Amino acid sequence: MDEHTFRLRPGESVSLEIRLHRPDTHRGLVTVVTSGLPDDVTGAGAVIAPDGAATRLHLTASPNARPSNQPFRVVLVDPGAVPPRVLVAQAPLRGRFAPPGTLLRNETDALWLTVLPHP
């Protein structure tokens, strides 16, 4: 993923691009789901086709969504593996004043969602 922070207003949606870098030997279907979203936000599951490398995942806040700031995760599942293989999506961290690649941790799997208050 390119970003690790997302904002939503009540009644709106945001689209997250998920790119999968798979080994040449893997051509299975991969499902994409969310974990840890606020109660008023839904994440429509997505699928990456066996020959695909990307998909979009949509997060939607209900019209009555309460304000919230919290981490969530995007999880990729290979249901064809035995047992099913589970991977957590990663996004780059960019230090405000740090040169690229010099942070102690340069990527994260804990994405951040802010649901803004009603206007």
N, C-alpha and C positions, 0 to 999 in steps of 0.2 A: 504494500500500500504506500502511496506517496505522502499521506498526511496521517497524523495521529490525534488531531483534535477536530471536533465537529460541533456545529451549532444548529439548533432547531428552534423554530417558533411554534407555538401551539397551532395545530391544523396544517402544518407544512411537512414536507419530506426533504430528505437529503440523499444523494446517491453516492455510494462509496465504490471506487474501482478496486477490484481484487485481481491481482496478477499472480499467476502460479508459474514458478520456475521448476519444471519437473524434469527428472532424469530422462534420457532418451529411451530408456526401457519401460517407462510408465505411460500407458495409454488408457487408463481407466477413468471412469466417471468420478468427479469429486463434488461433493455437496458442501455448501457454505451456509453456516448458521451463525447466529449471534448468541452471546451469553452475557448476562449481567446488565441488561437494559433496564431503565426505570419502568415502573408499572404502566405509565401512560405512553410508552413508546414501543412500537412493534418493528421488528426487523424481518422483512419478507425473505425467506430462504432463497438461495440461488444455486445454480448448478454450473459447473465447468464441464463442457463436453469432453469426451475422450480425446479428441484431436484439438481441443481448445486450450488457450493459455490465459484467458481473462473472462471476467463477468462483472456485473454490477449488482450491488446489494443496496436495497432501499430501506432507510429508516424513516418511520412516519410517526409524528407526534399527534395524539388525539386533540380535537379542538379544545378540550378541557385540561390539557396537560399541565401539571404543576411544575414550577421551576425546579431544576435539578442540575447538579454538577457531580458527575461520577464516572469512574472507569467502566469500560466494557471490553469485551473481546470478540473477535471474529475468528471462528473455528472452521477449519477445513477438514472434512472427513472423507477418507477413501473407503467406501463401503465394500469394495471388492477384495480388500486385504483381509486375511484371517490371522489374528483378530483385526477388526477395522482399525486403520491407521488414522490418528488424529493429530493435526498440526494447528498451531495458533498463528494467525497472520501477524507479521511484523511490519513496523513502520519506522522510518528514520527519525532520530531526534536531532534537532539542530540547536546548538547552543547559541544563546543570544549574542554573546561576545566571543565565543570560542571558534577557532578555525575548524572547518569540516574535518571530522575524523579524530579530533583530539579529546573528546569527552571520555570519561571512564566507561560510559555505556553509550553507544552510537545508534542503537535501535531499541524499540520497545514492543511488547505484545499487549501492553495495557493502554488501549486507546481511551480517549476522553470525550465525553458527550456533555454538552451544556444545553439544557432546555431553558430558553429565555422566558421571562414572565410575560403574561398577557400585555399587549400594548395599552 
